């Protein structure tokens, strides 16, 4: 099984960390699972089997929860590093 999406996310995050370190920037990374919601075109109930067949991963976050996580992270003075959600 090939997980190209996971590989792309990993490589992009490594590049972002390298760029931030090179330029002395603070970086916070949000690593969401599969994002689902009313406008994502994904009905979790109907698509679970398809997703499991493709990746073997069973993790979802609702788009509203992910948006809230971004806002809370931005507002928190002590936020740093990586967040898996």
C-alpha positions as CSV (number, residue, x, y, z in Angstrom):
1,X,0.0,0.0,0.0
2,X,1.4,3.4,-0.9
3,X,0.4,6.4,1.2
4,X,1.3,9.3,-1.1
5,X,-0.7,11.8,0.8
6,X,1.1,11.0,4.1
7,X,4.5,11.2,2.3
8,X,3.6,14.6,0.8
9,X,2.6,16.0,4.1
10,X,5.8,14.7,5.8
11,X,8.1,16.2,3.1
12,X,6.2,19.5,3.1
13,X,6.5,19.7,6.9
14,X,10.2,18.9,6.9
15,X,10.8,21.6,4.3
16,X,8.8,24.1,6.4
17,X,10.8,23.3,9.5
18,X,14.1,23.7,7.6
19,X,13.0,27.1,6.1
20,X,11.8,28.3,9.5
21,X,15.1,27.3,11.1
22,X,17.1,28.9,8.3
23,X,15.2,32.2,8.6
24,X,14.8,32.3,12.4
25,X,11.0,32.0,12.2
26,X,8.6,30.5,14.7
27,X,6.6,27.7,13.2
28,X,3.5,25.8,14.4
29,X,2.4,22.9,12.3
30,X,-1.2,21.5,12.3
31,X,-1.4,17.9,11.0
32,X,-5.0,17.1,10.6
33,X,-6.5,13.7,9.9
34,X,-9.0,13.4,7.1
35,X,-11.0,16.6,7.2
36,X,-14.8,16.2,6.9
37,X,-17.7,18.6,7.0
38,X,-20.8,19.8,5.3
39,X,-19.0,21.3,2.3
40,X,-16.1,18.8,2.0
41,X,-18.2,16.5,-0.2
42,X,-17.5,13.7,2.3
43,X,-20.2,11.9,4.1
44,X,-18.3,10.0,6.8
45,X,-20.9,7.2,7.1
46,X,-20.8,6.4,3.4
47,X,-17.1,6.9,2.8
48,X,-15.5,5.0,5.8
49,X,-15.1,1.7,3.9
50,X,-13.6,3.5,0.9
51,X,-11.1,5.3,3.0
52,X,-10.1,2.2,5.0
53,X,-9.6,0.3,1.7
54,X,-7.3,3.1,0.4
55,X,-5.1,3.9,3.4
56,X,-5.9,1.7,6.4
57,X,-6.2,4.9,8.5
58,X,-9.4,5.7,10.4
59,X,-9.1,9.3,11.6
60,X,-11.3,12.2,11.0
61,X,-11.6,15.8,12.2
62,X,-14.6,18.0,11.4
63,X,-13.7,21.2,9.5
64,X,-15.2,23.4,12.3
65,X,-13.0,21.7,14.9
66,X,-9.9,22.2,12.8
67,X,-10.7,25.8,12.2
68,X,-11.1,26.3,16.0
69,X,-7.8,24.6,16.6
70,X,-6.1,27.0,14.2
71,X,-7.6,30.0,15.9
72,X,-6.8,28.8,19.4
73,X,-3.2,28.0,18.4
74,X,-2.8,31.4,16.9
75,X,-4.1,33.1,20.0
76,X,-2.1,31.0,22.6
77,X,1.2,32.7,23.5
78,X,2.7,29.4,24.5
79,X,1.7,27.4,21.4
80,X,4.7,25.8,19.7
81,X,5.7,22.7,17.7
82,X,3.4,20.2,16.2
83,X,-0.2,19.4,16.7
84,X,-1.9,16.2,15.5
85,X,-5.6,16.6,15.3
